[in-house]
Amino acid sequence: MTKRVGVLLTKRVVDASVPRNDRYYVWDSLLPGFGLRVEKSGAKTFIVRYRAEGGGRTAAQRFVTVGRFGPLTPEQARKQAKTILGSVANGEDPADERRAKRAEMRMSGLIDFYEEEGCFVQRGKRQGAPMKPMTKRFTMGRLRNHVVPLLGHKRVTEINPGDIERFARDVAAGKTARDEKAGPRARIIVRGGEGMAAKVVRDLSAVYSFAMRREIVSRNPCLTAAVRKTGGVRERFLTLEEVARLGAALDELEQEGANPKALNIARLWALTGCRRNEIAGLKWSEVNLTEGLLILDDTKTGKSVRPLGTAAIAILASIDRQEGSVFVFPAERGDGYFQGVKPIWARAIEKAKLKGVTPHTLRHTMGSTAISTGEAMALTGSILGHSNPRSTAIYAHVQTDPSRRAANRVTEKIAAALAGKPSDHSAPKDEPKDNHVQSG
């Protein structure tokens, strides 16, 4: 058998260890058993590999995590690895000891561990890329605001499906909801409800899946708990009459001197079907007015190309670029993008008497209007930039010209309603009166 040759693990060597298609190891030439694990995501972790004392070459190899590169230097990690290997030489089994200790872990501790090492997107049974910063912030916020208060004191190995069901009922009933001041200009608002309960159980299931991969637990109690899933949630969308009321409210706010950035952002939400920050944080480099496209660099589902209707192009073409800023809607102060839409949006929906309507409602409105107008599913997906893997294969061959024409046909109706004009196209006779659709 060929002896494995290592390399002295230094900062330069670790920095040069780039991610590959699969996880791999770099073993230290100075301390046998000490190595670096490099994940597909680029995460780099120092580890120790050993065989339990007395087992010889037939004993199973065991691995102990020393720590992440960054917080630990190679020299610090090697020093800790020596201590671990020394305990093995004395007949101890650090992996078993750590596993036993983790079996006593409380849920609050597991959530801390998940935030440190588990916040990755799952692709089936495989670990994908790290969560995007905003996704991670919202996920950890839900876990800390709902799971920790209700289950944080429990041992993770003792929580059963019944506990998960009670937890979901408590979140749905609003037991974790709160609204409190967190500073001079900040508040902490935590909402409950059935939708939130379903989301948090989904997050908690991901935490348990992570714990199973790390051999902290042997089962995921969320999988067998009788908890309502989010897949059947009915999503709100606006009728064209409601869009007209929103348009009139935005026009009224414009007459009152409301910030034009906020008003244009709101109108573009309606005319593009884009997500909130895809428009608020839009960069000029992502706008192609000649081709009538938004080429978004980093959306919820990665890079995405969206066709623009004529009305949306007209708004973007009317905006003057601010020198020194990359953003279409630059911040009033500083280098970021404009974030003052929320109060103006609240005033708009109050004027329009559209209680509970959010910017995301306009995304559903775009989809529902497209379908009710008779647009094909593939073209509707192209307009919205859907991420369903099965749909992606369908969308892949959709050319930008037909999808732009579809965007024009759909946004003509929405633009006319925003402007308070009658639409040239009537809705299909068999259009359902119930203004909700099933989310997929």
N, C-alpha and C positions, 0 to 999 in steps of 0.2 A: 504494500500500500504506500502510495507517495505521501511523504510528509508535507503537511500544509505549511507553506512559508508565509510568515507575517511581515509586517512593516511597522516600524516604530510609530505609534500613534502620537502625532503632534498636531498642533492647531492647523498647520499648513496642510497636512494630510487629510484631516477631517474636513477642512474647507473645500478641498479638491474632490471629496467623495460626493459626486453628483447622483441624483436619483436615476434609477433605471426602470425598466418595465416591471420588474419584480423586486421584492425586498432582497437585500444581500448584506453580507457581513465583511468587515475588515478586521483581521485579527492582529493583535499586538505582538511584536517580535521580542519585546523585553519581558512581558509577564504572560506566560501561557495561561489561556482561559479568559483573558481580558480582551474585549473587542468592541467594535462599533457596529450598531445595526442601522442601516439606511433604508427608510421606507420609500415606497413609490411617491408618496406625497412630498418627500424631501426632509421629513423629520429624522433627526439623528440622535440615537440613544446609546449610551455606554452600557454594556452588559458584561456579565460573568457567566461562563459556561463551565460546568463541572459534572462529575459523576459521583453519586452518593458513596460515602465511605463504605468499603467492604463489598461493593458490587462489582468491582473490576470492569473490564471492557464490555461485559454483558449488561451492566446496569444502564438504565435509561439516562440520557443526557438531561441535565436540568439547567435552566437559565434563570438568572436573577438580574433584574434591572437595577443599574447603579444610578442613572439619572440622565437627563437631557443635556446634550451639548448646548452651550450658551450659558445657562446657570452654572454648569460645571465645565472646567477646563479639562483637557486630557490628563494633566498632571494630578489634579484633584480627584478625578475619576479613578485613575490608576491606584492612588493611595487607598481609596475606599475599596477597590477591588481586591487589594492585598489583604485587607482586613476580612473580607468575605471568604476569600480562599483559605485564609488562615483558620477560620472557624470550621471549614470543611475538613481541613487536615486534622482538626481536633475531634472529628467524629460528628460534627453537627450537620444539619441539613437546612441551610438558610431558605431554600425555596418552600419547603414544607412549613417552616416556621412563619414565613410571610403569608402563606396561604391560610394558615390557621388564624393568624392575626386579622387578615382581611375578612374572614368569616364572621368576625365580631364587629365588622365595620358598620357604623350607623349610616342611614340614608344621607344625612347631611354631609358625611365624609365622602361617600361615593359620588355625590354630585360635585364636590370639590375636585375629586380625582378625574371625573368625566370632563370637567372644564379644562383641566390641565392636559389630558392625554386622549380624550375620546371624542372631541367635537369634529368629526369627519362625516362627510356624506356617505351613506351606505349604498352600494350598488349590488343589490341582492345580498349574497354572503360575503362580498368583498368590500374592503374599505376604499372609498374614493378620495377625492381631494378634500382639504380642510374646508370647513364651513366658511362662507363669506362672513366678514366681520359683523354685518348687520344681522344676518341669520343667527350667528352665534350669540349676539347680544340679546335678541328676542327670545331665543331658546333658553338661555341661562336665566333670563328674567322670569320666564314662566316657571322654570324649575324652582328657583329661589323664592318666588312670591307665592307659589301654591303648594309645591311638594314639601319643601322644608318646614313650613309651619304645621302641616298636618301629619307628615310621615318622617320628618327629619330625625326624630328621637328613636325610631325603630331600627333594629338590626336588619340589614338587607336580606339576610337568609331567612328571616322569620315572616316577612311580608307575603301574604297569600292572595289569591284572586279575590276573596271576600274583602280584604283590606283595600284593594284597588277599586272595587265597586263602591265601597263606602266613601273612599276618597273622591271618586268622580261625582257622587251625589252631593257631597259637601261643597265641591267647587261649583257645581251647577246651581246650588242653593245660595251661593254668594258668601260662604263662610270665610273665604280668604280675600274677599273684595275690600278695598280701602281707598281712601282719598285723603292724603295728608300732605302738609307743607314740608318740603325738603330743603328749602333755602329761600333767599330773597326773591328769586324769580323762577322757582322750580317747585313742582308738585310730583308726588308719587301717586299715580292712579292705577289701581289694580282692579280689573273687572272679572266677574265670575260669569255664570251662565253655561248652558249646555254646550255651546260651541267651544268655549274656552276649556271646559272639562275634557272634551274629546281631544283637543290639541295637546293638553298637558299629559294625558294618558299616552298619546302617541310619543311625546318626548320622553316620558318615563320608560316606555318600552325600549326606546333606543338606548337609554342608560343601562337597562338590564341586559340588552344584547351585548353591549360593551363589557359589562361585568362578567358575562358568560365567557367571552373571548379571553378575558384575563383570569379565568378560573376562580373568580370571587364567589360566584353562585353557580348552581347547576341548572336552574330553570328561570323562565321569564313569566312571572305571574300575570303580566298584562295580557299575554296571548290568550289565556283561557278565561279572563274576566268578562262578564257580561256587561260591556260598556258600549254605548252608542258610538259608532264610528262617524268620521266627518264626511265620508263619501256621499251620504245622502242628504247633506245640508242643502236647503233651498236658498238660492242666492237672489237678492233683490236686484232688479234693474228698473230703469225709468221707461215709462211710455213716452211717446213723442210729445204728448201734451205736457208731461212733467218736464221734459227737456226744454220746452218753450218757456215754462215758468222759471227754470234755472237761468236760461238765457236772458230773460227780462230782468231777473234779479242782478245778474252780472252787469247788464247795461245800466241799471239804476245805480249800482255801486260806482261805476265808471263816472257817471254824472256827479256823484258825491265826492269824487276825488280820490277814490281808493287806489292803492298802488297798482299801476298797470302790469307789473311783473306778475303779481298774484292773479290778476284777472286773465292774463294770457296763458298762464300755467293751467288754470282751471278750464279754459276753453280748449286747450290742447289735450287735456285729459279726455275730454268728451270727443274730440275729433280724431284721436289716434288710437284710443283704447290702451294706451301705455300705462304701465304701473306708475305709482306716485313719483318715486325718485328718478324714474327713467326720463321724466319730463323736467321735474324740478332741478335735477343735476345734469341736464343735457349740456353737452359740449359742442362748440361749433365744428369741431373735427368730426363729429358724428352726424352732421347734417349735410345732405347732398341735395340741394334744391334743384339742380339741373336734372337729376334722375328722379327726383321726387321720392327720396328714401331717407330713413334714419338708419344708420349703421352703428348700432349700440355696442360699445366695447365690452361692457361687463354687466349683464343683466342677471336676474335670478337663475337663468339657465345658461349663462355664458354669453358669447357674442351672438347678436341677433340682428337681422335685417328686417325692417318694417316699411311697407309702402305707405306713402302719404297721399291723402286726398287733396284736391285743389284748395279747399278752405284752410286746411292746416298749413299748406305751403304758403298761402297768402299771409297768415299770421307770422310765420317765421321770417318771411321776406320783409315784413314791415319793421322788424326789430333791428335797431342799430347796435352794432358790436361795440362793446366797451373796451377801450384800449387797455391792454395789460391783463385782461381776464380771458380764460379759455371757455368760460361758461356762457350759455345763451342768456341765462338769468343770474347774473353775478350778485353776490351779497352786497348789501348796502355798505357794509364795513368789512374789511379783511379780504382774504383771497378765496374764500369758498363760494358756494352758490346760495341763492336767495332762499331763506327758510321762514319767510313771514306770511306764508299762504294760510296757515291754520285759522287765524282770527277772521280773515276775510272770507274764507270758505264757510265758517260758522255763520257769519252774517248773511251770506248768499243763500244757504239752505234754509235759514230762518225766514228770510224774505220770501223765498219760493214755497214755503210751507212743505218742506221735504224732510221732515224729522227722521233722523237716523241714517240719512244718505251719506255715504263716504266717497272719497275720490275713486276707490276701487269699484264702487257701484257703476261708475261710468265705463269701466272696462267691461263689465257684464252687459251694460247697455249696448256697447258696440257689438259684442257677440250676438246678443239677442236680436238686434236690428238687422244684422247681416243675415242671420238664419231666416227671420221672418220676411226679409226682402227676397229670399230665394237664392242667396249665394251658396255655392258649394262649400262643404265642410273644409276642403283643402284650402280654398281661398280665404275663408274665415280664419283658419289657423295661421295662414300667412300674415294676415292683418294683425293678429294678436300675438304672434310669435310663440305659439304653444310649444310645450316641451315634452308632450307625451311621446315616448320613444316609438311607439307604433305609428303615430301620426307623422313623425319626422320623416319616415320613409316616403309617405305620401307627399308631404310638403316639399321634399327635396327636388322634385322635378317641376315645381310650379315656377314659372318664369315671372320676373318682376313686372312685365307689361300687363298681363292679365290680372295680377294681384293688385297693381295700381289702379286698373280700371274698376276692380271690385271695391277698392277703398274709396274711389270717387263716388260710385253708386251708393254705397252705404253712407258715407259722410255727407252727401248732398242732403239726405233726409235730416240728419242730425244738425248740420249747419243751418238749414232752413228753419228748424225748430228753435235753435239758439237765437237766430235773428228775428224770430217771431213771424216768419213767413209761412204760408201754407205749403205743404209738400206737394211736388208734382206727381208723386207716386202714392197710391193708396195701399194700405196694408192688405194682405191676402184675406179673402172673406172668411176663411176658416182659422184665422189667427186666434189663439186662445185669449180669453179675457183676463185670466189670472196672470199678473205681471211678475211671475217667478219662473225660474228655470232650474232644472236639476243640474248641479255642478258635477263635472266629470273628473 
